[in-house]
Amino acid sequence: MRIKTIIIIVIAVLLTIVLMQNTGRVNFEFLWATFWMSKLVMLFFVAAISFVLGFMVGRPKRVKKLGGDYTDINSDKSNPSTLSDDDKEYIN
């Protein structure tokens, strides 16, 4: 087995153990509401919301086109280097 597969299995087993140990009912207070809920259900909701938020934050941004072609005013087509003269002097 590959190391990645072993790590996934270990994490799944540890997650299952944590979830099974937290099946008791507890009192949750959210803003003005108070309700009883299983810790297992609450852990699941928190994990699902965290996954969705992490996915939304971590995905690459899409570029929006507002019509027309984008042109860079400061681009110099004859000089493909994007370094300024000061940067070139610093490197050398």
Buried (B, 14 or more C-beta within 10 A) or exposed (E): EEEEEEEEEEEEEEEEEEBEEBEEEEEEEEEEEEEEEEBBEEBEEEEEEEEEEEEEEEEEEEEEEEEEEEEEEEEEEEEEEEEEEEEEEEEE
